[in-house]
Amino acid sequence: MNKPFFSLILLSILAALTPATASSPFMTNVYGRDYRLLNGKWNVIVDLYDQGEKMEIYKNRTPQSNEEFYEYSFEGGLRLNVPGDWNSQAPELKYYEGTVWYARHFEADPQPGQRQFLYFGAVSYRCKVWLNGELIAEHEGGFTPFEAELTGKLRKGDNFIAVSVNNRRTPDAIPALAFDWWNYGGITRDVMIVTVPRQYVRDYFVRLAGKSAKAVQVSVALAMPEETDVTVEIPELKVSGTVRTDAQGRAELTLKTPGLELWQPEAAKLYAVTLSAGEDCITEEIGFRYVDTDGTKILVNGVQTFMRSVSFHEEIPQRKGRAFSQSDAQMLLSEAEALGVNMIRLAHYPQNEYTVRLAEKKGLILWQEIPIWQGIDFEDEGTLSKARRMLSEMIHRDKNRCSVCFWGVANETKPSEARNAFLMSLLDTGRAIDTSRLYVAAFDLVYFNDKTRHFEMDDPFTENLDVVAVNKYMGWYHPWPVPPTEAVWDVVPDKPLIISEFGGEALYGQHGDRNVTSSWSEEYQARLYEDNLEMFRHIPNLAGVSPWILFDFRSPYRFHPTNQEDWNRKGLVSDQGYRKKAWYLMHDYYSTIKNK
């Protein structure tokens, strides 16, 4: 056995023996706490040659004598919106990959007995954070939060924060060197200062105790090791309970919940849940449901549920930039709702918390995944460590969101011993934190067997998953070996199968021969959808479908000078918000399924 593979096996074993629940990487439910946003205009310096750290520009020094000078200044230069990506805010930064420094001043008034934290919703992709010239945080990964404690570091009055952000693609990054979406850089989500008591409820997990509405299980972790009473209340149900934490500040509590109404797809029911410990009290809305499989069926609350899904990127195409706000979430989810979905696959990375929370309120099931998207170095131990941390951060942030029914660990990976060990380690990591969801991965390995005349797939790793998903672009990347009426599938026949991607490109408003792929026409895209919808009738274990994709999205992958122009045109809706012919076919298909 080679050394890299042996190391991956060892890490997988350690993941199982050392649960990721040992510590929360950041406080749970930051939006339910006392916070102050630092959003708005930030001063920036574009550092093409990565000289800023060497020059210590994070100290923001100014000349103090006639002899001094400094070859930088944050004041008087470029300013960018935070949250936001830099690519869409300045023409010269459209394709920029490298380092940009963000900086701003803010006022603070620290109070005795309180703790302050600096919280970032996401920074893409690597960053370092300095407060008043002191390095206080580093983070890698463009789609999950991180925090740094400011207690004892804040000055009364003026404070200065500097953040170096780098989005340069590298072989050991996640995603890696090449991926089919825009490499947005910047501070792309909310930045805030959060104030909490000295001792506070740092982490909690509230979910059904088992597969019924009879009881709720609560796991609580305080910020500091201490024995103290924690009270959990669900006022609408007139239910409460108190438990004392152990010496490590942890506790488990089960509440009987007579009359509990379950959260249902397209019929969301949320309850205000309050957790109190000493001076700390935090409330948030939480729904309760259970999700399971039964043979080839996916069950939500014990009821077979077909996943009428669609994917979208965290992007507002009309603005050509990252989605980051509540209104952005409303736009994306409203268009998905209009299509008739009951599920969203958030592709291909954890998306904004506003989107996740709003989807839950709308009764939309979510599939969330980390960007293990092709090109990953599965033999690199450092890459595995990053992937495990990203998965843990995603689960920790959204484990109380009942709308999330699927955790995705990979997309379009190729079988190998190293790949299998890598993904198994991710499954071990995820299941150590959360066993109340289904674990899924998407594959693109289905082929047509000329002997059996069936579509088949050979990837033993599927045995480890709860649900198997397949990306298959029949009529686009793959010509039809048989007519769609004869396209019978025999893929993981004992498990639920989701067609997680299918479709083809069309430029909105372009018309042409429905039989010619290279017409890039709405007519050909519509014909392709008709054929795929017919094929779905011949997949016996089909448990859901998710066309790729809701909106056209930006991608330097796409070179065609007239039909693409840096856009992936597989959207059912154009970059200007117009619905293509295929949108109406999917809408009718979902309406038919919903009414059965």
C-alpha positions as CSV (number, residue, x, y, z in Angstrom):
1,M,0.0,0.0,0.0
2,N,1.5,3.4,-0.9
3,K,2.1,6.0,1.8
4,P,-0.5,8.6,0.6
5,F,-3.2,6.0,0.5
6,F,-2.2,4.6,3.9
7,S,-2.3,8.1,5.4
8,L,-5.8,8.7,4.0
9,I,-7.0,5.4,5.6
10,L,-5.5,6.5,8.9
11,L,-7.2,9.9,8.7
12,S,-10.5,8.2,7.9
13,I,-10.2,6.0,11.0
14,L,-9.3,9.0,13.2
15,A,-12.3,10.9,11.8
16,A,-14.5,8.1,13.1
17,L,-12.7,7.9,16.5
18,T,-12.6,11.7,17.1
19,P,-16.1,13.2,16.3
20,A,-16.1,16.6,14.7
21,T,-18.6,17.6,17.4
22,A,-15.7,18.0,19.8
23,S,-15.7,21.7,19.2
24,S,-17.8,24.1,17.2
25,P,-15.8,26.2,14.8
26,F,-18.0,29.3,15.3
27,M,-21.0,30.2,17.4
28,T,-24.4,28.9,16.3
29,N,-27.1,31.3,15.1
30,V,-25.1,34.5,14.9
31,Y,-28.1,36.3,13.5
32,G,-30.0,35.6,16.7
33,R,-27.5,37.4,18.8
34,D,-26.5,41.0,19.6
35,Y,-24.6,42.0,16.5
36,R,-23.5,45.1,14.6
37,L,-22.9,44.9,10.9
38,L,-19.6,46.3,9.5
39,N,-21.1,46.2,5.9
40,G,-20.7,49.1,3.6
41,K,-17.9,50.8,1.7
42,W,-14.4,49.5,2.5
43,N,-11.1,50.9,1.3
44,V,-9.1,48.5,-0.9
45,I,-5.6,48.1,-2.3
46,V,-5.0,45.7,-5.2
47,D,-1.9,43.7,-4.4
48,L,-1.0,42.0,-7.7
49,Y,2.6,40.9,-6.6
50,D,1.7,40.0,-2.9
51,Q,3.9,42.7,-1.4
52,G,1.3,44.0,1.2
53,E,2.2,41.7,4.0
54,K,5.9,42.3,3.6
55,M,5.3,46.1,3.7
56,E,3.0,45.6,6.8
57,I,0.3,47.7,5.2
58,Y,-2.1,46.2,7.8
59,K,-0.5,48.6,10.3
60,N,-1.9,51.5,8.2
61,R,1.0,53.8,9.1
62,T,1.2,57.4,8.1
63,P,4.3,59.7,8.0
64,Q,5.1,61.1,11.5
65,S,8.2,63.2,10.5
66,N,9.5,65.1,7.5
67,E,11.7,62.1,6.6
68,E,9.1,59.4,6.6
69,F,7.0,58.1,3.7
70,Y,5.0,55.0,2.9
71,E,4.3,53.6,-0.6
72,Y,0.7,52.7,0.2
73,S,-2.5,54.4,1.5
74,F,-5.9,52.9,2.1
75,E,-7.5,56.4,2.0
76,G,-8.1,58.1,-1.3
77,G,-8.1,55.0,-3.5
78,L,-10.5,52.3,-4.6
79,R,-13.5,51.6,-2.5
80,L,-15.7,48.4,-2.7
81,N,-19.0,47.3,-1.3
82,V,-18.9,44.7,1.5
83,P,-20.5,42.2,1.2
84,G,-19.8,41.8,-2.5
85,D,-17.2,40.4,-5.0
86,W,-14.6,42.6,-6.5
87,N,-15.0,41.1,-10.0
88,S,-18.4,42.8,-10.6
89,Q,-17.5,46.1,-9.0
90,A,-14.6,47.3,-11.1
91,P,-14.1,46.6,-14.8
92,E,-10.3,46.1,-14.4
93,L,-11.0,43.4,-11.8
94,K,-13.4,41.4,-13.9
95,Y,-10.9,38.5,-14.4
96,Y,-8.6,39.4,-11.5
97,E,-7.2,36.5,-9.4
98,G,-4.9,37.4,-6.7
99,T,-4.7,39.5,-3.5
100,V,-6.9,42.5,-2.6
101,W,-6.6,44.2,0.8
102,Y,-9.8,45.5,2.5
103,A,-9.6,48.0,5.3
104,R,-11.9,50.2,7.4
105,H,-12.1,52.0,10.7
106,F,-14.9,51.4,13.3
107,E,-15.8,52.6,16.7
108,A,-16.0,50.3,19.8
109,D,-16.9,50.7,23.4
110,P,-16.0,47.4,25.2
111,Q,-18.0,46.7,28.4
112,P,-16.8,44.7,31.4
113,G,-18.3,41.2,31.5
114,Q,-19.0,41.0,27.8
115,R,-17.2,39.3,25.0
116,Q,-16.9,40.5,21.4
117,F,-16.3,38.5,18.2
118,L,-15.6,39.5,14.7
119,Y,-17.6,37.2,12.4
120,F,-17.3,36.8,8.6
121,G,-20.2,35.0,6.7
122,A,-17.7,34.1,4.0
123,V,-14.5,35.4,2.4
124,S,-13.4,34.0,-1.0
125,Y,-11.0,32.3,-0.9
126,R,-8.1,32.6,1.6
127,C,-7.8,35.5,4.0
128,K,-5.9,36.9,7.0
129,V,-7.4,39.4,9.4
130,W,-5.5,42.1,11.4
131,L,-7.0,44.2,14.1
132,N,-5.0,47.3,15.0
133,G,-1.9,45.8,13.5
134,E,-2.3,42.4,15.2
135,L,-3.0,39.2,13.2
136,I,-6.2,37.7,14.8
137,A,-7.5,35.2,12.2
138,E,-6.8,33.1,9.1
139,H,-9.2,31.1,7.0
140,E,-9.3,29.1,3.8
141,G,-12.6,28.3,2.0
142,G,-14.8,30.7,0.2
143,F,-18.3,29.5,1.4
144,T,-18.3,29.0,5.2
145,P,-18.1,31.3,8.2
146,F,-15.3,31.9,10.6
147,E,-14.9,34.2,13.7
148,A,-12.1,35.7,15.8
149,E,-12.5,36.8,19.4
150,L,-11.9,40.5,20.0
151,T,-12.3,40.6,23.8
152,G,-9.3,42.4,25.3
153,K,-8.1,43.5,21.8
154,L,-10.6,46.2,21.1
155,R,-9.7,49.8,21.9
156,K,-12.3,52.2,23.2
157,G,-13.0,54.5,20.3
158,D,-11.3,54.1,16.9
159,N,-10.2,50.6,15.7
160,F,-8.7,49.6,12.4
161,I,-9.3,46.3,10.6
162,A,-7.4,45.0,7.6
163,V,-8.2,41.9,5.6
164,S,-6.0,40.4,2.9
165,V,-8.1,38.3,0.5
166,N,-6.7,36.0,-2.2
167,N,-8.8,34.0,-4.7
168,R,-5.9,32.6,-6.7
169,R,-6.7,29.0,-8.0
170,T,-4.3,26.3,-6.8
171,P,-4.1,22.5,-7.2
172,D,-4.6,22.0,-3.4
173,A,-7.6,24.3,-3.1
174,I,-11.3,23.3,-2.9
175,P,-12.5,23.7,-5.6
176,A,-9.2,23.2,-7.4
177,L,-7.7,24.7,-10.6
178,A,-10.6,24.5,-13.0
179,F,-14.3,24.7,-12.2
180,D,-17.4,25.7,-14.3
181,W,-18.4,28.9,-12.5
182,W,-16.9,32.3,-11.9
183,N,-14.0,32.6,-9.4
184,Y,-15.4,35.5,-7.5
185,G,-13.1,37.0,-4.9
186,G,-13.8,39.3,-2.0
187,I,-15.6,39.6,1.3
188,T,-18.8,38.1,-0.2
189,R,-21.1,37.9,2.9
190,D,-21.9,39.8,6.0
191,V,-19.3,41.1,8.4
192,M,-20.3,41.8,12.0
193,I,-19.2,42.3,15.5
194,V,-21.1,40.1,17.9
195,T,-21.5,40.8,21.6
196,V,-22.3,38.0,24.1
197,P,-22.0,37.5,27.9
198,R,-18.9,36.1,29.4
199,Q,-20.5,32.7,29.5
200,Y,-22.9,31.9,26.6
201,V,-24.5,29.1,24.7
202,R,-22.0,28.7,21.9
203,D,-23.5,25.7,20.1
204,Y,-26.7,23.7,20.1
205,F,-28.5,21.2,18.0
206,V,-32.3,20.9,18.2
207,R,-34.0,18.1,16.3
208,L,-36.6,15.3,16.6
209,A,-35.7,12.5,18.9
210,G,-36.2,9.6,16.5
211,K,-38.8,9.3,13.7
212,S,-41.9,10.7,15.3
213,A,-43.3,14.0,16.6
214,K,-43.4,12.8,20.2
215,A,-40.1,14.2,21.5
216,V,-37.3,16.7,20.7
217,Q,-33.7,16.1,21.4
218,V,-31.4,19.1,22.4
219,S,-27.6,19.1,22.5
220,V,-26.0,22.1,24.1
221,A,-22.4,23.3,24.5
222,L,-21.4,26.4,26.5
223,A,-18.5,28.6,25.5
224,M,-16.5,27.7,28.6
225,P,-16.2,24.5,30.6
226,E,-18.6,25.0,33.5
227,E,-21.4,23.3,35.3
228,T,-24.5,25.4,35.0
229,D,-28.3,25.1,34.3
230,V,-29.5,25.4,30.7
231,T,-33.2,25.9,30.1
232,V,-34.9,25.0,26.8
233,E,-38.4,26.3,26.0
234,I,-40.9,25.9,23.1
235,P,-43.5,28.4,24.2
236,E,-46.1,27.6,21.6
237,L,-46.2,24.0,22.8
238,K,-46.0,25.0,26.5
239,V,-42.9,22.8,26.8
240,S,-39.7,23.5,28.7
241,G,-37.0,21.6,30.5
242,T,-33.8,22.4,32.4
243,V,-30.6,20.4,32.3
244,R,-27.2,20.9,34.1
245,T,-24.1,20.9,32.0
246,D,-21.2,18.7,32.8
247,A,-17.7,20.0,33.7
248,Q,-17.0,20.5,30.0
249,G,-20.1,22.7,29.6
250,R,-22.1,20.1,27.6
251,A,-25.5,18.6,28.1
252,E,-28.2,16.6,26.4
253,L,-31.9,17.0,27.0
254,T,-35.1,15.3,25.6
255,L,-38.4,17.2,25.7
256,K,-41.7,15.5,25.2
257,T,-43.7,17.5,22.6
258,P,-47.4,16.6,22.5
259,G,-49.1,18.4,19.7
260,L,-46.0,19.0,17.7
261,E,-46.7,19.8,14.1
262,L,-44.0,18.6,11.7
263,W,-42.4,20.8,9.0
264,Q,-43.6,19.6,5.6
265,P,-42.3,20.3,2.1
266,E,-44.3,23.3,0.8
267,A,-46.0,23.5,4.2
268,A,-43.4,25.0,6.6
269,K,-44.1,25.0,10.3
270,L,-41.5,26.6,12.5
271,Y,-41.4,27.0,16.3
272,A,-39.6,29.6,18.4
273,V,-37.1,27.8,20.6
274,T,-35.4,29.6,23.4
275,L,-32.2,28.5,25.2
276,S,-31.1,30.2,28.4
277,A,-27.9,29.9,30.5
278,G,-27.1,32.5,33.1
279,E,-27.1,35.9,31.5
280,D,-27.4,34.4,27.9
281,C,-30.7,33.9,26.2
282,I,-31.0,33.1,22.5
283,T,-34.1,32.4,20.4
284,E,-34.5,31.1,16.9
285,E,-37.2,29.5,14.7
286,I,-36.7,25.8,14.2
287,G,-38.7,23.2,12.3
288,F,-39.0,19.5,13.0
289,R,-39.1,16.7,10.4
290,Y,-37.4,13.4,9.8
291,V,-36.0,12.1,6.5
292,D,-35.2,8.5,5.6
293,T,-35.1,6.0,2.8
294,D,-37.1,2.8,2.3
295,G,-35.6,0.7,-0.5
296,T,-35.7,3.0,-3.6
297,K,-38.0,5.6,-1.9
298,I,-37.1,8.9,-0.2
299,L,-39.4,9.5,2.8
300,V,-40.0,12.8,4.5
301,N,-41.9,12.3,7.7
302,G,-42.6,8.8,6.6
303,V,-44.2,9.9,3.3
304,Q,-42.7,9.0,-0.1
305,T,-41.6,12.3,-1.6
306,F,-40.4,12.7,-5.2
307,M,-37.7,15.4,-5.3
308,R,-38.9,18.0,-7.9
309,S,-35.6,20.0,-7.8
310,V,-33.6,22.6,-9.6
311,S,-30.1,24.0,-9.0
312,F,-28.8,27.5,-9.0
313,H,-25.5,29.2,-8.3
314,E,-25.1,31.9,-5.6
315,E,-25.2,34.5,-8.4
316,I,-27.5,37.3,-9.6
317,P,-27.1,37.0,-13.3
318,Q,-28.6,40.4,-14.1
319,R,-26.0,42.0,-11.8
320,K,-23.2,39.6,-12.9
321,G,-22.2,39.2,-9.3
322,R,-22.4,37.1,-6.1
323,A,-25.8,36.9,-4.3
324,F,-25.5,38.0,-0.7
325,S,-28.6,39.7,0.6
326,Q,-32.1,38.8,1.7
327,S,-33.5,40.3,-1.4
328,D,-31.1,38.2,-3.5
329,A,-32.3,35.1,-1.8
330,Q,-35.9,36.1,-2.5
331,M,-35.2,36.6,-6.2
332,L,-33.5,33.2,-6.6
333,L,-36.0,31.2,-4.5
334,S,-39.1,32.9,-6.0
335,E,-38.1,31.9,-9.5
336,A,-37.5,28.3,-8.3
337,E,-40.9,28.3,-6.7
338,A,-42.5,29.4,-9.9
339,L,-41.1,26.4,-11.6
340,G,-42.9,24.2,-9.2
341,V,-40.1,22.7,-7.2
342,N,-40.1,21.2,-3.7
343,M,-36.3,21.0,-3.5
344,I,-33.2,23.1,-4.3
345,R,-29.8,21.7,-4.9
346,L,-27.5,24.5,-3.9
347,A,-24.7,24.1,-6.4
348,H,-21.8,23.5,-5.8
349,Y,-21.0,24.9,-2.4
350,P,-22.7,26.1,0.8
351,Q,-24.6,29.2,-0.1
352,N,-25.6,32.3,1.8
353,E,-27.4,31.8,5.1
354,Y,-30.2,34.1,4.0
355,T,-31.0,31.7,1.2
356,V,-31.0,28.7,3.5
357,R,-33.2,30.3,6.1
358,L,-35.7,31.7,3.5
359,A,-35.9,28.3,1.8
360,E,-36.9,26.8,5.1
361,K,-39.6,29.3,5.6
362,K,-40.9,28.6,2.1
363,G,-41.0,24.8,2.8
364,L,-38.3,24.0,0.3
365,I,-36.1,20.9,0.8
366,L,-32.3,21.7,0.4
367,W,-29.4,19.7,-0.8
368,Q,-26.1,21.3,0.3
369,E,-22.7,20.3,-0.7
370,I,-19.0,21.2,-0.5
371,P,-17.1,21.9,-3.7
372,I,-15.4,18.6,-4.2
373,W,-15.9,19.2,-8.0
374,Q,-13.6,17.3,-10.3
375,G,-9.8,17.9,-10.3
376,I,-9.3,17.3,-6.5
377,D,-6.0,15.8,-5.4
378,F,-7.3,12.9,-3.4
379,E,-3.9,11.7,-2.4
380,D,-3.0,15.0,-0.7
381,E,-3.5,14.9,3.1
382,G,-3.7,18.7,3.3
383,T,-6.6,18.7,0.8
384,L,-8.5,16.0,2.8
385,S,-8.0,18.1,6.0
386,K,-9.5,21.1,4.3
387,A,-12.4,19.1,2.9
388,R,-13.2,17.7,6.3
389,R,-13.1,21.2,7.9
390,M,-15.3,22.6,5.1
391,L,-17.9,19.9,5.6
392,S,-17.8,20.3,9.3
393,E,-18.3,24.1,9.0
394,M,-21.2,23.6,6.6
395,I,-23.0,21.2,8.9
396,H,-22.3,23.2,12.0
397,R,-23.8,26.4,10.5
398,D,-27.0,24.7,9.2
399,K,-27.6,21.7,11.4
400,N,-30.7,23.4,12.9
401,R,-32.2,24.1,9.5
402,C,-34.7,21.3,9.0
403,S,-35.1,22.1,5.3
404,V,-31.6,20.7,4.8
405,C,-32.3,17.0,4.1
406,F,-29.2,16.1,2.1
407,W,-25.5,16.7,2.7
408,G,-23.5,16.3,-0.5
409,V,-19.8,15.2,-0.3
410,A,-18.7,15.1,-4.0
411,N,-19.6,15.9,-7.6
412,E,-18.3,14.0,-10.6
413,T,-15.3,12.2,-9.1
414,K,-13.6,9.2,-10.6
415,P,-13.2,5.9,-8.8
416,S,-9.8,5.1,-7.2
417,E,-8.5,3.8,-3.9
418,A,-7.5,7.3,-2.9
419,R,-10.8,8.8,-3.9
420,N,-12.7,6.2,-2.0
421,A,-10.7,6.7,1.2
422,F,-11.1,10.5,0.9
423,L,-14.8,10.4,0.5
424,M,-15.2,7.8,3.2
425,S,-13.4,10.1,5.6
426,L,-15.8,12.8,4.7
427,L,-18.8,10.5,5.4
428,D,-17.2,9.6,8.7
429,T,-16.7,13.3,9.6
430,G,-20.3,14.2,8.6
431,R,-22.0,11.3,10.4
432,A,-20.0,12.0,13.6
433,I,-21.8,15.4,13.7
434,D,-25.2,14.7,12.1
435,T,-27.1,11.5,11.4
436,S,-30.4,13.1,10.9
437,R,-29.8,13.8,7.2
438,L,-29.2,11.7,4.1
439,Y,-25.7,11.6,2.6
440,V,-25.4,11.9,-1.2
441,A,-22.9,12.3,-4.0
442,A,-23.3,13.0,-7.7
443,F,-21.6,10.9,-10.3
444,D,-21.2,11.2,-14.1
445,L,-20.2,7.6,-14.8
446,V,-23.3,6.1,-16.2
447,Y,-22.7,4.4,-19.6
448,F,-24.8,2.5,-22.1
449,N,-24.0,-1.3,-22.1
450,D,-24.3,-2.6,-25.6
451,K,-24.8,-6.1,-24.4
452,T,-27.6,-5.6,-21.9
453,R,-29.0,-2.6,-23.8
454,H,-29.3,-0.8,-20.4
455,F,-27.7,2.3,-18.9
456,E,-25.4,1.1,-16.1
457,M,-22.8,2.4,-13.6
458,D,-19.9,0.7,-11.9
459,D,-18.8,2.5,-8.8
460,P,-18.7,0.5,-5.6
461,F,-18.5,3.6,-3.4
462,T,-22.3,4.1,-3.9
463,E,-22.8,1.4,-1.3
464,N,-21.7,3.9,1.4
465,L,-24.3,6.5,0.4
466,D,-28.0,6.9,1.5
467,V,-29.0,8.3,-1.9
468,V,-27.1,8.1,-5.2
469,A,-27.3,11.0,-7.8
470,V,-26.3,11.0,-11.4
471,N,-25.4,13.8,-13.8
472,K,-26.2,12.7,-17.3
473,Y,-26.4,15.1,-20.3
474,M,-28.2,12.9,-22.9
475,G,-28.6,14.8,-26.1
476,W,-25.9,17.3,-25.2
477,Y,-22.5,15.8,-24.2
478,H,-23.8,12.2,-24.9
479,P,-25.7,11.2,-28.1
480,W,-28.6,8.9,-27.8
481,P,-27.6,5.2,-28.3
482,V,-31.2,4.2,-28.4
483,P,-34.4,6.3,-28.7
484,P,-35.5,7.8,-25.3
485,T,-38.5,5.4,-25.3
486,E,-36.0,2.5,-25.0
487,A,-33.6,4.1,-22.6
488,V,-33.9,1.7,-19.7
489,W,-31.7,2.3,-16.6
490,D,-30.2,-0.3,-14.2
491,V,-28.2,1.9,-11.9
492,V,-27.9,1.2,-8.1
493,P,-31.3,-0.6,-8.3
494,D,-31.6,-1.0,-4.6
495,K,-31.2,2.7,-3.7
496,P,-33.1,5.9,-4.4
497,L,-31.6,7.6,-7.6
498,I,-31.8,11.3,-8.3
499,I,-30.9,12.7,-11.7
500,S,-29.0,15.6,-10.3
501,E,-28.1,17.2,-13.6
502,F,-29.3,17.1,-17.2
503,G,-29.9,19.6,-19.9
504,G,-28.2,21.5,-22.7
505,E,-27.4,25.1,-23.7
506,A,-29.6,27.6,-25.5
507,L,-29.2,31.3,-26.1
508,Y,-32.4,33.0,-25.1
509,G,-34.3,34.3,-28.2
510,Q,-32.3,32.3,-30.6
511,H,-34.4,30.0,-32.8
512,G,-33.4,27.2,-35.0
513,D,-33.7,23.6,-36.0
514,R,-34.9,21.5,-33.1
515,N,-32.8,18.6,-34.4
516,V,-29.5,20.4,-34.6
517,T,-27.4,20.5,-31.5
518,S,-25.2,23.3,-32.7
519,S,-28.1,25.6,-33.3
520,W,-27.9,26.7,-29.7
521,S,-31.6,27.3,-30.1
522,E,-34.4,27.3,-27.6
523,E,-36.1,24.7,-29.9
524,Y,-33.2,22.2,-29.6
525,Q,-33.1,22.7,-25.8
526,A,-36.8,22.1,-25.6
527,R,-36.5,18.9,-27.7
528,L,-33.7,17.7,-25.5
529,Y,-35.9,18.2,-22.4
530,E,-38.7,16.3,-24.0
531,D,-36.4,13.4,-24.7
532,N,-35.0,13.4,-21.2
533,L,-38.4,13.5,-19.6
534,E,-39.4,10.5,-21.6
535,M,-36.2,8.7,-20.5
536,F,-37.1,9.3,-16.8
537,R,-40.1,7.0,-17.3
538,H,-37.7,4.1,-17.7
539,I,-35.7,4.6,-14.5
540,P,-37.5,2.3,-12.0
541,N,-35.7,3.7,-8.9
542,L,-36.1,7.3,-9.8
543,A,-36.6,9.4,-6.7
544,G,-36.1,12.9,-8.0
545,V,-34.8,15.0,-10.9
546,S,-32.9,18.3,-10.9
547,P,-32.3,20.1,-14.3
548,W,-29.1,22.0,-14.7
549,I,-29.7,24.8,-14.2
550,L,-32.2,27.5,-13.2
551,F,-30.3,30.6,-14.5
552,D,-27.6,31.1,-17.1
553,F,-24.5,31.7,-15.1
554,R,-21.0,33.2,-15.7
555,S,-18.2,30.9,-16.5
556,P,-14.8,31.5,-18.1
557,Y,-15.0,27.8,-19.1
558,R,-17.3,28.8,-22.0
559,F,-15.6,30.3,-25.0
560,H,-18.1,30.5,-27.8
561,P,-17.9,34.1,-29.0
562,T,-21.6,34.6,-30.0
563,N,-23.5,31.9,-28.1
564,Q,-21.7,31.9,-24.7
565,E,-19.4,34.9,-24.2
566,D,-18.3,33.6,-20.7
567,W,-21.7,32.3,-19.9
568,N,-22.9,28.8,-19.3
569,R,-26.3,28.9,-21.2
570,K,-27.9,25.8,-19.8
571,G,-30.3,27.9,-17.7
572,L,-34.0,27.5,-18.0
573,V,-34.0,31.3,-17.4
574,S,-31.7,33.7,-19.3
575,D,-29.1,36.0,-17.7
576,Q,-31.7,38.8,-18.2
577,G,-34.4,36.9,-16.4
578,Y,-36.4,35.6,-19.4
579,R,-37.8,32.1,-19.4
580,K,-36.8,29.8,-22.2
581,K,-39.1,27.2,-23.9
582,A,-37.6,24.4,-21.8
583,W,-38.8,26.2,-18.6
584,Y,-42.4,25.6,-19.5
585,L,-41.8,21.9,-20.2
586,M,-40.3,21.4,-16.7
587,H,-43.1,23.5,-15.2
588,D,-45.7,21.2,-16.7
589,Y,-43.8,18.1,-15.8
590,Y,-43.6,19.1,-12.2
591,S,-47.2,20.1,-12.1
592,T,-48.2,16.6,-13.4
593,I,-46.1,14.9,-10.7
594,K,-47.4,17.2,-8.0
595,N,-51.0,16.5,-8.8
596,K,-50.6,12.7,-8.8
